[in-house]
Amino acid sequence: MSKRVLITGAAGFLGSHLCDRFISEGYTVIAMDNLITGDLKNIHHHFNNPQFSFVQHDVSKHITLEGSLDYILHFASPASPIDYLKIPIQTLKVSSLGTHNVLGLAKAKRARVLVASTSEVYGDPQIHPQPESYWGHVNPVGPRGCYDEAKRFMEALTMAYNNVHQLETRIVRIFNTYGPRMRLNDGRVLPAFIGQALRGENLTMFGDGHQTRSFCYVDDLIEGIYRLLFSSYNLPVNIGNPDEITIKDFALEILKLTEAKTQLISMPLPADDPKQRQPDITIAKSILHWEPTISRAEGLKRTLAYFKTLTTVELNKTEHRNFNAS
Ligand code: UDP
């Protein structure tokens, strides 16, 4: 009998790549999603596989599952600023109530659980790059507060289940990640810029573009998560690519890559937009023997190839971010 894995948020960007990985490693995968931001087209290629099943369910409500469970990967959550603005209450509930349900299920099944945390727990960081030991600089009542605080609560609850119930737990802090199956209209910078370039529009750079991010290709991230799950380390681990770039230079890279003839236009910087972000991956390197292997040039090439497969209708379905100046 193959081991059984529950993946919450399975129809999302990262969840669907986790489904691919665990199916290819021979696991039985139970994919759960309420489809509020996920899309079945990300996992439909598994639907005829008897090792794969899909359950439409909101994990903020009690979860009932028959049979044994060996692992749970909790990836259900909206994860882009456009979503936090539109559905802040669901965002808070899935990482608080949803995590409570996931941990309760893990306890009942004696399953090991890995929860998806985020670099957002560091807020607008005053320490650079960010090591796991940094406690962060978060505005609880700003536009990102619903996400950041829910994820911080999720980490605390996970540690409490680890301590009180001796549950086997893992916490990954995910930094900006990109790749195929990102939602074109999720408002995040990479799909925004690529979509704009492919439609022949100007690229909307927020602020002066001097803020930085460090982008990790999805395959590297999935490898890091896989190694963390099977390690014995239960404190948070940063997984991300330390190759940092300003948003302005990133926009110029996208213009060059897509051969777009358009330009950058400056828009107001959204409130609480972190000024810089780069993971310190010392722990991942030493404990998981992991570091990213895919350069931004290569990752962007693969991601652009994916976006080019979208239909014109999909490409034109854009949504604009609430330009909430700070
Ligand atoms: N950004 C931008 N133009 C856009 C979307 C985002 O300049 O159309 C900037 C945004 O202000 C931020 C960075 O790109 O500084 C990354 O934004 P994203 O929403 O992708 O993720 P974040 O890391 O801020 O959560």
py3Dmol code that shows the C-alpha trace and the ligand (Angstrom):
import py3Dmol

protein = """\
ATOM      1  CA  MET A   1       0.000   0.000   0.000  1.00  0.00           C
ATOM      2  CA  SER A   2       1.430   3.371  -0.908  1.00  0.00           C
ATOM      3  CA  LYS A   3       1.537   6.107   1.720  1.00  0.00           C
ATOM      4  CA  ARG A   4      -1.331   8.577   1.746  1.00  0.00           C
ATOM      5  CA  VAL A   5      -0.795  12.333   1.591  1.00  0.00           C
ATOM      6  CA  LEU A   6      -3.405  15.056   2.016  1.00  0.00           C
ATOM      7  CA  ILE A   7      -2.587  18.312   0.209  1.00  0.00           C
ATOM      8  CA  THR A   8      -4.784  21.296   1.082  1.00  0.00           C
ATOM      9  CA  GLY A   9      -4.906  24.092  -1.483  1.00  0.00           C
ATOM     10  CA  ALA A  10      -4.124  21.415  -4.057  1.00  0.00           C
ATOM     11  CA  ALA A  11      -5.661  23.265  -7.007  1.00  0.00           C
ATOM     12  CA  GLY A  12      -3.499  26.327  -6.402  1.00  0.00           C
ATOM     13  CA  PHE A  13      -0.140  27.211  -7.883  1.00  0.00           C
ATOM     14  CA  LEU A  14       2.074  25.512  -5.278  1.00  0.00           C
ATOM     15  CA  GLY A  15      -0.442  22.837  -4.247  1.00  0.00           C
ATOM     16  CA  SER A  16      -0.729  21.551  -7.802  1.00  0.00           C
ATOM     17  CA  HIS A  17       3.055  21.259  -8.170  1.00  0.00           C
ATOM     18  CA  LEU A  18       3.140  19.337  -4.884  1.00  0.00           C
ATOM     19  CA  CYS A  19       0.476  16.960  -6.259  1.00  0.00           C
ATOM     20  CA  ASP A  20       2.704  16.321  -9.302  1.00  0.00           C
ATOM     21  CA  ARG A  21       5.724  15.614  -7.112  1.00  0.00           C
ATOM     22  CA  PHE A  22       3.997  13.252  -4.680  1.00  0.00           C
ATOM     23  CA  ILE A  23       2.208  11.366  -7.475  1.00  0.00           C
ATOM     24  CA  SER A  24       5.516  10.934  -9.310  1.00  0.00           C
ATOM     25  CA  GLU A  25       7.102   9.602  -6.091  1.00  0.00           C
ATOM     26  CA  GLY A  26       4.390   6.898  -5.859  1.00  0.00           C
ATOM     27  CA  TYR A  27       2.201   8.353  -3.091  1.00  0.00           C
ATOM     28  CA  THR A  28      -1.583   8.274  -2.968  1.00  0.00           C
ATOM     29  CA  VAL A  29      -2.656  11.923  -3.053  1.00  0.00           C
ATOM     30  CA  ILE A  30      -5.872  13.334  -1.653  1.00  0.00           C
ATOM     31  CA  ALA A  31      -6.188  16.823  -3.082  1.00  0.00           C
ATOM     32  CA  MET A  32      -8.415  19.252  -1.172  1.00  0.00           C
ATOM     33  CA  ASP A  33      -9.437  22.746  -2.252  1.00  0.00           C
ATOM     34  CA  ASN A  34     -12.485  24.994  -1.963  1.00  0.00           C
ATOM     35  CA  LEU A  35     -11.595  26.533  -5.353  1.00  0.00           C
ATOM     36  CA  ILE A  36     -11.922  30.084  -4.059  1.00  0.00           C
ATOM     37  CA  THR A  37      -8.586  30.992  -5.657  1.00  0.00           C
ATOM     38  CA  GLY A  38      -7.499  27.567  -6.973  1.00  0.00           C
ATOM     39  CA  ASP A  39      -8.406  26.168 -10.384  1.00  0.00           C
ATOM     40  CA  LEU A  40      -9.177  22.551 -11.304  1.00  0.00           C
ATOM     41  CA  LYS A  41      -7.303  22.949 -14.568  1.00  0.00           C
ATOM     42  CA  ASN A  42      -4.073  22.887 -12.524  1.00  0.00           C
ATOM     43  CA  ILE A  43      -4.725  19.269 -11.457  1.00  0.00           C
ATOM     44  CA  HIS A  44      -7.068  17.835 -14.082  1.00  0.00           C
ATOM     45  CA  HIS A  45      -4.200  15.821 -15.612  1.00  0.00           C
ATOM     46  CA  HIS A  46      -4.400  13.553 -12.506  1.00  0.00           C
ATOM     47  CA  PHE A  47      -8.140  12.902 -12.597  1.00  0.00           C
ATOM     48  CA  ASN A  48      -7.886   9.501 -14.276  1.00  0.00           C
ATOM     49  CA  ASN A  49      -5.171   8.312 -11.903  1.00  0.00           C
ATOM     50  CA  PRO A  50      -6.535   5.896  -9.245  1.00  0.00           C
ATOM     51  CA  GLN A  51      -3.785   7.125  -6.878  1.00  0.00           C
ATOM     52  CA  PHE A  52      -5.328  10.603  -6.971  1.00  0.00           C
ATOM     53  CA  SER A  53      -8.621  11.922  -5.638  1.00  0.00           C
ATOM     54  CA  PHE A  54     -10.072  15.397  -5.315  1.00  0.00           C
ATOM     55  CA  VAL A  55     -12.278  16.651  -2.475  1.00  0.00           C
ATOM     56  CA  GLN A  56     -13.884  20.082  -2.716  1.00  0.00           C
ATOM     57  CA  HIS A  57     -13.898  21.358   0.842  1.00  0.00           C
ATOM     58  CA  ASP A  58     -13.139  24.526   2.801  1.00  0.00           C
ATOM     59  CA  VAL A  59     -10.604  23.512   5.475  1.00  0.00           C
ATOM     60  CA  SER A  60     -11.820  26.355   7.694  1.00  0.00           C
ATOM     61  CA  LYS A  61     -14.676  23.922   8.394  1.00  0.00           C
ATOM     62  CA  HIS A  62     -14.234  20.557  10.125  1.00  0.00           C
ATOM     63  CA  ILE A  63     -12.444  18.002   7.915  1.00  0.00           C
ATOM     64  CA  THR A  64     -13.645  14.400   7.788  1.00  0.00           C
ATOM     65  CA  LEU A  65     -11.518  11.862   5.910  1.00  0.00           C
ATOM     66  CA  GLU A  66     -11.826   8.069   5.854  1.00  0.00           C
ATOM     67  CA  GLY A  67      -8.776   5.853   6.187  1.00  0.00           C
ATOM     68  CA  SER A  68      -5.201   6.361   7.249  1.00  0.00           C
ATOM     69  CA  LEU A  69      -3.084   9.401   6.494  1.00  0.00           C
ATOM     70  CA  ASP A  70       0.711   9.567   6.642  1.00  0.00           C
ATOM     71  CA  TYR A  71       1.393  13.184   5.708  1.00  0.00           C
ATOM     72  CA  ILE A  72      -0.499  16.459   5.414  1.00  0.00           C
ATOM     73  CA  LEU A  73       0.776  19.483   3.488  1.00  0.00           C
ATOM     74  CA  HIS A  74      -1.270  22.546   4.413  1.00  0.00           C
ATOM     75  CA  PHE A  75      -1.102  24.911   1.445  1.00  0.00           C
ATOM     76  CA  ALA A  76      -4.630  26.287   1.420  1.00  0.00           C
ATOM     77  CA  SER A  77      -4.612  30.084   1.555  1.00  0.00           C
ATOM     78  CA  PRO A  78      -5.032  33.060  -0.717  1.00  0.00           C
ATOM     79  CA  ALA A  79      -1.483  34.274  -1.287  1.00  0.00           C
ATOM     80  CA  SER A  80      -1.449  37.520  -3.193  1.00  0.00           C
ATOM     81  CA  PRO A  81      -2.094  41.112  -2.113  1.00  0.00           C
ATOM     82  CA  ILE A  82      -5.066  41.376  -4.493  1.00  0.00           C
ATOM     83  CA  ASP A  83      -6.705  38.453  -2.660  1.00  0.00           C
ATOM     84  CA  TYR A  84      -6.019  39.860   0.810  1.00  0.00           C
ATOM     85  CA  LEU A  85      -7.853  43.027  -0.175  1.00  0.00           C
ATOM     86  CA  LYS A  86     -10.819  41.161  -1.623  1.00  0.00           C
ATOM     87  CA  ILE A  87     -11.186  38.275   0.863  1.00  0.00           C
ATOM     88  CA  PRO A  88      -9.420  39.211   4.104  1.00  0.00           C
ATOM     89  CA  ILE A  89     -11.767  37.215   6.350  1.00  0.00           C
ATOM     90  CA  GLN A  90     -11.318  33.962   4.399  1.00  0.00           C
ATOM     91  CA  THR A  91      -7.565  34.653   4.423  1.00  0.00           C
ATOM     92  CA  LEU A  92      -7.607  34.954   8.228  1.00  0.00           C
ATOM     93  CA  LYS A  93      -9.833  31.916   8.677  1.00  0.00           C
ATOM     94  CA  VAL A  94      -7.922  29.461   6.516  1.00  0.00           C
ATOM     95  CA  SER A  95      -4.618  29.908   8.354  1.00  0.00           C
ATOM     96  CA  SER A  96      -6.213  30.060  11.821  1.00  0.00           C
ATOM     97  CA  LEU A  97      -9.354  27.876  11.911  1.00  0.00           C
ATOM     98  CA  GLY A  98      -8.134  25.897   8.883  1.00  0.00           C
ATOM     99  CA  THR A  99      -4.773  25.188  10.500  1.00  0.00           C
ATOM    100  CA  HIS A 100      -6.548  24.127  13.700  1.00  0.00           C
ATOM    101  CA  ASN A 101      -8.629  21.621  11.715  1.00  0.00           C
ATOM    102  CA  VAL A 102      -5.581  20.355   9.827  1.00  0.00           C
ATOM    103  CA  LEU A 103      -3.597  19.876  13.054  1.00  0.00           C
ATOM    104  CA  GLY A 104      -6.576  18.131  14.690  1.00  0.00           C
ATOM    105  CA  LEU A 105      -6.815  15.772  11.730  1.00  0.00           C
ATOM    106  CA  ALA A 106      -3.068  15.124  11.846  1.00  0.00           C
ATOM    107  CA  LYS A 107      -3.322  14.311  15.555  1.00  0.00           C
ATOM    108  CA  ALA A 108      -6.243  11.910  15.000  1.00  0.00           C
ATOM    109  CA  LYS A 109      -4.390  10.118  12.169  1.00  0.00           C
ATOM    110  CA  ARG A 110      -0.901  10.422  13.714  1.00  0.00           C
ATOM    111  CA  ALA A 111       0.197  12.024  10.446  1.00  0.00           C
ATOM    112  CA  ARG A 112       3.211  14.303  10.007  1.00  0.00           C
ATOM    113  CA  VAL A 113       2.137  17.787   8.977  1.00  0.00           C
ATOM    114  CA  LEU A 114       3.989  20.494   7.050  1.00  0.00           C
ATOM    115  CA  VAL A 115       2.459  23.967   7.040  1.00  0.00           C
ATOM    116  CA  ALA A 116       3.140  26.639   4.420  1.00  0.00           C
ATOM    117  CA  SER A 117       4.257  29.824   6.123  1.00  0.00           C
ATOM    118  CA  THR A 118       5.724  32.832   4.385  1.00  0.00           C
ATOM    119  CA  SER A 119       8.380  35.520   4.314  1.00  0.00           C
ATOM    120  CA  GLU A 120       5.462  37.846   5.166  1.00  0.00           C
ATOM    121  CA  VAL A 121       5.949  36.833   8.811  1.00  0.00           C
ATOM    122  CA  TYR A 122       8.986  39.172   8.634  1.00  0.00           C
ATOM    123  CA  GLY A 123       6.743  42.063   7.436  1.00  0.00           C
ATOM    124  CA  ASP A 124       8.700  45.058   6.120  1.00  0.00           C
ATOM    125  CA  PRO A 125      11.987  43.727   7.495  1.00  0.00           C
ATOM    126  CA  GLN A 126      14.550  45.800   9.353  1.00  0.00           C
ATOM    127  CA  ILE A 127      17.142  43.036   9.109  1.00  0.00           C
ATOM    128  CA  HIS A 128      18.552  42.012   5.764  1.00  0.00           C
ATOM    129  CA  PRO A 129      18.724  39.291   4.539  1.00  0.00           C
ATOM    130  CA  GLN A 130      16.135  37.633   6.794  1.00  0.00           C
ATOM    131  CA  PRO A 131      17.228  34.684   8.956  1.00  0.00           C
ATOM    132  CA  GLU A 132      14.614  32.491  10.675  1.00  0.00           C
ATOM    133  CA  SER A 133      15.654  33.972  14.026  1.00  0.00           C
ATOM    134  CA  TYR A 134      14.310  37.422  13.010  1.00  0.00           C
ATOM    135  CA  TRP A 135      10.930  38.122  14.673  1.00  0.00           C
ATOM    136  CA  GLY A 136       9.661  40.493  12.043  1.00  0.00           C
ATOM    137  CA  HIS A 137       8.110  43.939  11.615  1.00  0.00           C
ATOM    138  CA  VAL A 138       4.435  43.477  10.807  1.00  0.00           C
ATOM    139  CA  ASN A 139       1.548  45.960  10.779  1.00  0.00           C
ATOM    140  CA  PRO A 140      -1.405  43.914  12.083  1.00  0.00           C
ATOM    141  CA  VAL A 141      -4.038  46.383  10.851  1.00  0.00           C
ATOM    142  CA  GLY A 142      -2.581  47.204   7.407  1.00  0.00           C
ATOM    143  CA  PRO A 143      -3.711  45.624   4.126  1.00  0.00           C
ATOM    144  CA  ARG A 144      -1.356  42.644   4.552  1.00  0.00           C
ATOM    145  CA  GLY A 145      -2.203  42.148   8.241  1.00  0.00           C
ATOM    146  CA  CYS A 146      -4.864  39.501   7.536  1.00  0.00           C
ATOM    147  CA  TYR A 147      -2.299  37.307   5.823  1.00  0.00           C
ATOM    148  CA  ASP A 148       0.788  38.057   7.907  1.00  0.00           C
ATOM    149  CA  GLU A 149      -0.890  37.689  11.292  1.00  0.00           C
ATOM    150  CA  ALA A 150      -2.810  34.559  10.289  1.00  0.00           C
ATOM    151  CA  LYS A 151       0.440  32.935   9.168  1.00  0.00           C
ATOM    152  CA  ARG A 152       2.168  33.956  12.400  1.00  0.00           C
ATOM    153  CA  PHE A 153      -0.725  32.440  14.364  1.00  0.00           C
ATOM    154  CA  MET A 154      -0.430  29.311  12.203  1.00  0.00           C
ATOM    155  CA  GLU A 155       3.230  28.922  13.180  1.00  0.00           C
ATOM    156  CA  ALA A 156       2.402  29.391  16.876  1.00  0.00           C
ATOM    157  CA  LEU A 157      -0.424  26.839  16.764  1.00  0.00           C
ATOM    158  CA  THR A 158       1.753  24.353  14.909  1.00  0.00           C
ATOM    159  CA  MET A 159       4.495  24.646  17.535  1.00  0.00           C
ATOM    160  CA  ALA A 160       1.877  24.220  20.287  1.00  0.00           C
ATOM    161  CA  TYR A 161       0.624  20.954  18.738  1.00  0.00           C
ATOM    162  CA  ASN A 162       4.217  19.833  18.418  1.00  0.00           C
ATOM    163  CA  ASN A 163       4.904  20.550  22.094  1.00  0.00           C
ATOM    164  CA  VAL A 164       1.627  19.494  23.665  1.00  0.00           C
ATOM    165  CA  HIS A 165       0.682  16.503  21.484  1.00  0.00           C
ATOM    166  CA  GLN A 166       4.156  15.499  20.257  1.00  0.00           C
ATOM    167  CA  LEU A 167       2.818  15.866  16.729  1.00  0.00           C
ATOM    168  CA  GLU A 168       5.472  15.696  14.013  1.00  0.00           C
ATOM    169  CA  THR A 169       5.393  19.154  12.451  1.00  0.00           C
ATOM    170  CA  ARG A 170       7.381  21.100   9.840  1.00  0.00           C
ATOM    171  CA  ILE A 171       7.150  24.812   8.983  1.00  0.00           C
ATOM    172  CA  VAL A 172       8.378  26.226   5.679  1.00  0.00           C
ATOM    173  CA  ARG A 173       8.688  29.986   5.210  1.00  0.00           C
ATOM    174  CA  ILE A 174       8.204  30.507   1.499  1.00  0.00           C
ATOM    175  CA  PHE A 175       9.727  33.527  -0.248  1.00  0.00           C
ATOM    176  CA  ASN A 176       8.506  34.913  -3.598  1.00  0.00           C
ATOM    177  CA  THR A 177       8.097  31.978  -5.964  1.00  0.00           C
ATOM    178  CA  TYR A 178       7.144  31.895  -9.633  1.00  0.00           C
ATOM    179  CA  GLY A 179       6.544  29.460 -12.445  1.00  0.00           C
ATOM    180  CA  PRO A 180       3.875  27.835 -14.592  1.00  0.00           C
ATOM    181  CA  ARG A 181       0.283  27.878 -13.219  1.00  0.00           C
ATOM    182  CA  MET A 182       0.568  31.214 -11.463  1.00  0.00           C
ATOM    183  CA  ARG A 183      -2.715  33.011 -11.909  1.00  0.00           C
ATOM    184  CA  LEU A 184      -2.247  35.610 -14.596  1.00  0.00           C
ATOM    185  CA  ASN A 185      -4.539  38.053 -12.803  1.00  0.00           C
ATOM    186  CA  ASP A 186      -3.499  37.492  -9.195  1.00  0.00           C
ATOM    187  CA  GLY A 187      -1.895  40.928  -9.071  1.00  0.00           C
ATOM    188  CA  ARG A 188       1.559  39.635  -8.206  1.00  0.00           C
ATOM    189  CA  VAL A 189       4.419  41.282  -9.950  1.00  0.00           C
ATOM    190  CA  LEU A 190       5.548  38.503 -12.284  1.00  0.00           C
ATOM    191  CA  PRO A 191       2.193  37.579 -13.851  1.00  0.00           C
ATOM    192  CA  ALA A 192       1.277  41.286 -13.899  1.00  0.00           C
ATOM    193  CA  PHE A 193       4.419  42.234 -15.849  1.00  0.00           C
ATOM    194  CA  ILE A 194       4.355  39.240 -18.205  1.00  0.00           C
ATOM    195  CA  GLY A 195       0.624  39.711 -18.896  1.00  0.00           C
ATOM    196  CA  GLN A 196       1.141  43.404 -19.606  1.00  0.00           C
ATOM    197  CA  ALA A 197       4.107  42.720 -21.893  1.00  0.00           C
ATOM    198  CA  LEU A 198       2.200  40.054 -23.849  1.00  0.00           C
ATOM    199  CA  ARG A 199      -0.802  42.355 -24.260  1.00  0.00           C
ATOM    200  CA  GLY A 200       1.438  45.182 -25.452  1.00  0.00           C
ATOM    201  CA  GLU A 201       0.698  47.357 -22.411  1.00  0.00           C
ATOM    202  CA  ASN A 202       3.087  49.412 -20.311  1.00  0.00           C
ATOM    203  CA  LEU A 203       4.447  47.686 -17.188  1.00  0.00           C
ATOM    204  CA  THR A 204       3.003  49.062 -13.933  1.00  0.00           C
ATOM    205  CA  MET A 205       5.965  49.602 -11.631  1.00  0.00           C
ATOM    206  CA  PHE A 206       4.838  50.531  -8.128  1.00  0.00           C
ATOM    207  CA  GLY A 207       6.782  53.365  -6.514  1.00  0.00           C
ATOM    208  CA  ASP A 208      10.251  54.117  -7.844  1.00  0.00           C
ATOM    209  CA  GLY A 209      10.953  50.403  -8.344  1.00  0.00           C
ATOM    210  CA  HIS A 210      13.867  50.450  -5.883  1.00  0.00           C
ATOM    211  CA  GLN A 211      12.163  47.902  -3.625  1.00  0.00           C
ATOM    212  CA  THR A 212      13.695  44.446  -3.962  1.00  0.00           C
ATOM    213  CA  ARG A 213      12.477  40.852  -4.099  1.00  0.00           C
ATOM    214  CA  SER A 214      14.282  37.520  -4.583  1.00  0.00           C
ATOM    215  CA  PHE A 215      12.468  35.131  -6.908  1.00  0.00           C
ATOM    216  CA  CYS A 216      12.622  31.345  -6.616  1.00  0.00           C
ATOM    217  CA  TYR A 217      11.592  29.016  -9.439  1.00  0.00           C
ATOM    218  CA  VAL A 218       8.811  26.654  -8.377  1.00  0.00           C
ATOM    219  CA  ASP A 219      10.735  23.392  -8.991  1.00  0.00           C
ATOM    220  CA  ASP A 220      13.478  24.526  -6.598  1.00  0.00           C
ATOM    221  CA  LEU A 221      10.895  25.408  -3.962  1.00  0.00           C
ATOM    222  CA  ILE A 222       9.119  22.045  -4.249  1.00  0.00           C
ATOM    223  CA  GLU A 223      12.441  20.218  -3.832  1.00  0.00           C
ATOM    224  CA  GLY A 224      13.157  22.218  -0.663  1.00  0.00           C
ATOM    225  CA  ILE A 225       9.703  21.447   0.762  1.00  0.00           C
ATOM    226  CA  TYR A 226      10.058  17.759  -0.063  1.00  0.00           C
ATOM    227  CA  ARG A 227      13.391  17.586   1.750  1.00  0.00           C
ATOM    228  CA  LEU A 228      12.031  19.495   4.743  1.00  0.00           C
ATOM    229  CA  LEU A 229       9.066  17.132   5.122  1.00  0.00           C
ATOM    230  CA  PHE A 230      11.404  14.145   5.348  1.00  0.00           C
ATOM    231  CA  SER A 231      13.922  15.852   7.626  1.00  0.00           C
ATOM    232  CA  SER A 232      13.645  15.768  11.404  1.00  0.00           C
ATOM    233  CA  TYR A 233      13.777  19.576  11.826  1.00  0.00           C
ATOM    234  CA  ASN A 234      10.654  21.117  13.356  1.00  0.00           C
ATOM    235  CA  LEU A 235      11.569  24.820  13.545  1.00  0.00           C
ATOM    236  CA  PRO A 236      10.766  27.180  10.637  1.00  0.00           C
ATOM    237  CA  VAL A 237      12.995  26.972   7.558  1.00  0.00           C
ATOM    238  CA  ASN A 238      13.312  29.665   4.876  1.00  0.00           C
ATOM    239  CA  ILE A 239      13.035  28.325   1.345  1.00  0.00           C
ATOM    240  CA  GLY A 240      13.696  30.830  -1.420  1.00  0.00           C
ATOM    241  CA  ASN A 241      16.295  32.042  -3.862  1.00  0.00           C
ATOM    242  CA  PRO A 242      18.693  34.674  -2.425  1.00  0.00           C
ATOM    243  CA  ASP A 243      19.294  36.205  -5.877  1.00  0.00           C
ATOM    244  CA  GLU A 244      17.860  39.660  -5.127  1.00  0.00           C
ATOM    245  CA  ILE A 245      16.784  42.223  -7.729  1.00  0.00           C
ATOM    246  CA  THR A 246      15.036  45.591  -7.711  1.00  0.00           C
ATOM    247  CA  ILE A 247      11.524  45.643  -9.156  1.00  0.00           C
ATOM    248  CA  LYS A 248      12.695  48.160 -11.754  1.00  0.00           C
ATOM    249  CA  ASP A 249      15.470  45.872 -13.009  1.00  0.00           C
ATOM    250  CA  PHE A 250      13.039  42.971 -12.925  1.00  0.00           C
ATOM    251  CA  ALA A 251      10.606  44.921 -15.131  1.00  0.00           C
ATOM    252  CA  LEU A 252      13.440  45.675 -17.570  1.00  0.00           C
ATOM    253  CA  GLU A 253      14.333  41.959 -17.670  1.00  0.00           C
ATOM    254  CA  ILE A 254      10.728  41.094 -18.545  1.00  0.00           C
ATOM    255  CA  LEU A 255      10.608  43.735 -21.310  1.00  0.00           C
ATOM    256  CA  LYS A 256      13.797  42.299 -22.802  1.00  0.00           C
ATOM    257  CA  LEU A 257      12.698  38.675 -22.498  1.00  0.00           C
ATOM    258  CA  THR A 258       9.287  39.277 -24.068  1.00  0.00           C
ATOM    259  CA  GLU A 259      10.692  41.679 -26.677  1.00  0.00           C
ATOM    260  CA  ALA A 260       7.856  44.039 -25.769  1.00  0.00           C
ATOM    261  CA  LYS A 261       8.041  47.509 -27.243  1.00  0.00           C
ATOM    262  CA  THR A 262       6.355  49.129 -24.257  1.00  0.00           C
ATOM    263  CA  GLN A 263       7.770  50.980 -21.239  1.00  0.00           C
ATOM    264  CA  LEU A 264       7.611  51.193 -17.467  1.00  0.00           C
ATOM    265  CA  ILE A 265       5.048  53.484 -15.882  1.00  0.00           C
ATOM    266  CA  SER A 266       5.192  54.400 -12.236  1.00  0.00           C
ATOM    267  CA  MET A 267       2.103  53.808 -10.056  1.00  0.00           C
ATOM    268  CA  PRO A 268       1.654  54.624  -6.351  1.00  0.00           C
ATOM    269  CA  LEU A 269       3.369  52.204  -3.989  1.00  0.00           C
ATOM    270  CA  PRO A 270       0.768  50.128  -2.064  1.00  0.00           C
ATOM    271  CA  ALA A 271       0.676  50.574   1.731  1.00  0.00           C
ATOM    272  CA  ASP A 272       3.131  48.464   3.776  1.00  0.00           C
ATOM    273  CA  ASP A 273       4.914  47.185   0.666  1.00  0.00           C
ATOM    274  CA  PRO A 274       8.169  45.645   2.005  1.00  0.00           C
ATOM    275  CA  LYS A 275      11.197  47.632   0.831  1.00  0.00           C
ATOM    276  CA  GLN A 276      13.519  44.673   0.575  1.00  0.00           C
ATOM    277  CA  ARG A 277      13.388  40.935   0.846  1.00  0.00           C
ATOM    278  CA  GLN A 278      16.007  38.235   0.593  1.00  0.00           C
ATOM    279  CA  PRO A 279      16.045  34.859   2.349  1.00  0.00           C
ATOM    280  CA  ASP A 280      18.978  33.804   4.477  1.00  0.00           C
ATOM    281  CA  ILE A 281      19.084  30.113   3.531  1.00  0.00           C
ATOM    282  CA  THR A 282      21.920  29.011   5.825  1.00  0.00           C
ATOM    283  CA  ILE A 283      19.639  26.571   7.670  1.00  0.00           C
ATOM    284  CA  ALA A 284      18.199  25.028   4.485  1.00  0.00           C
ATOM    285  CA  LYS A 285      21.736  24.589   3.158  1.00  0.00           C
ATOM    286  CA  SER A 286      23.105  22.942   6.278  1.00  0.00           C
ATOM    287  CA  ILE A 287      20.099  20.835   7.350  1.00  0.00           C
ATOM    288  CA  LEU A 288      18.462  19.967   4.035  1.00  0.00           C
ATOM    289  CA  HIS A 289      21.581  20.264   1.829  1.00  0.00           C
ATOM    290  CA  TRP A 290      19.324  22.358  -0.377  1.00  0.00           C
ATOM    291  CA  GLU A 291      19.906  25.445  -2.437  1.00  0.00           C
ATOM    292  CA  PRO A 292      18.259  26.721  -5.612  1.00  0.00           C
ATOM    293  CA  THR A 293      19.653  25.439  -8.896  1.00  0.00           C
ATOM    294  CA  ILE A 294      17.530  27.245 -11.491  1.00  0.00           C
ATOM    295  CA  SER A 295      18.670  30.732 -12.507  1.00  0.00           C
ATOM    296  CA  ARG A 296      16.166  33.533 -13.018  1.00  0.00           C
ATOM    297  CA  ALA A 297      17.002  33.587 -16.751  1.00  0.00           C
ATOM    298  CA  GLU A 298      16.110  29.908 -17.106  1.00  0.00           C
ATOM    299  CA  GLY A 299      13.070  30.066 -14.812  1.00  0.00           C
ATOM    300  CA  LEU A 300      11.671  33.104 -16.603  1.00  0.00           C
ATOM    301  CA  LYS A 301      12.098  31.392 -19.970  1.00  0.00           C
ATOM    302  CA  ARG A 302      10.052  28.399 -18.764  1.00  0.00           C
ATOM    303  CA  THR A 303       7.427  30.625 -17.171  1.00  0.00           C
ATOM    304  CA  LEU A 304       7.029  32.774 -20.272  1.00  0.00           C
ATOM    305  CA  ALA A 305       6.550  29.611 -22.354  1.00  0.00           C
ATOM    306  CA  TYR A 306       3.659  28.686 -20.038  1.00  0.00           C
ATOM    307  CA  PHE A 307       2.002  32.104 -20.244  1.00  0.00           C
ATOM    308  CA  LYS A 308       2.270  31.959 -24.022  1.00  0.00           C
ATOM    309  CA  THR A 309       0.058  28.828 -24.023  1.00  0.00           C
ATOM    310  CA  LEU A 310      -2.849  30.807 -22.521  1.00  0.00           C
ATOM    311  CA  THR A 311      -5.676  31.811 -24.830  1.00  0.00           C
ATOM    312  CA  THR A 312      -6.289  35.425 -25.784  1.00  0.00           C
ATOM    313  CA  VAL A 313      -9.434  35.380 -23.634  1.00  0.00           C
ATOM    314  CA  GLU A 314      -7.424  34.230 -20.601  1.00  0.00           C
ATOM    315  CA  LEU A 315      -4.710  36.758 -21.342  1.00  0.00           C
ATOM    316  CA  ASN A 316      -7.223  39.601 -21.438  1.00  0.00           C
ATOM    317  CA  LYS A 317      -8.941  38.672 -18.165  1.00  0.00           C
ATOM    318  CA  THR A 318      -7.091  41.212 -16.077  1.00  0.00           C
ATOM    319  CA  GLU A 319      -7.873  42.681 -12.751  1.00  0.00           C
ATOM    320  CA  HIS A 320      -6.222  45.755 -11.390  1.00  0.00           C
ATOM    321  CA  ARG A 321      -4.868  46.095  -7.934  1.00  0.00           C
ATOM    322  CA  ASN A 322      -6.337  48.630  -5.610  1.00  0.00           C
ATOM    323  CA  PHE A 323      -3.650  51.276  -5.844  1.00  0.00           C
ATOM    324  CA  ASN A 324      -3.680  52.029  -2.203  1.00  0.00           C
ATOM    325  CA  ALA A 325      -0.847  54.520  -1.828  1.00  0.00           C
ATOM    326  CA  SER A 326       1.048  54.547   1.455  1.00  0.00           C
TER     327      SER A 326
END
"""
ligand_1 = """\
25
UDP
N 4.652 45.377 -8.047
C 4.793 46.285 -9.092
N 3.858 46.250 -10.100
C 2.817 45.384 -10.123
C 2.692 44.451 -9.057
C 3.625 44.484 -8.041
O 5.733 47.083 -9.109
O 2.001 45.444 -11.092
C 5.646 45.404 -6.954
C 5.041 45.450 -5.553
O 4.792 46.781 -5.146
C 6.122 44.791 -4.731
C 6.745 43.789 -5.694
O 6.353 44.190 -6.997
O 7.100 45.724 -4.333
C 6.297 42.357 -5.443
O 4.908 42.364 -5.391
P 4.036 41.045 -5.283
O 2.611 41.471 -5.180
O 4.391 40.126 -6.397
O 4.469 40.304 -3.955
P 4.943 40.756 -2.499
O 6.324 40.277 -2.432
O 4.860 42.271 -2.363
O 4.000 40.089 -1.580
"""
view = py3Dmol.view(width=600, height=400)
view.addModel(protein, "pdb")
view.setStyle({"model": 0}, {"cartoon": {"style": "trace"}})
view.addModel(ligand_1, "xyz")
view.setStyle({"model": 1}, {"stick": {}})
view.zoomTo()
view.show()
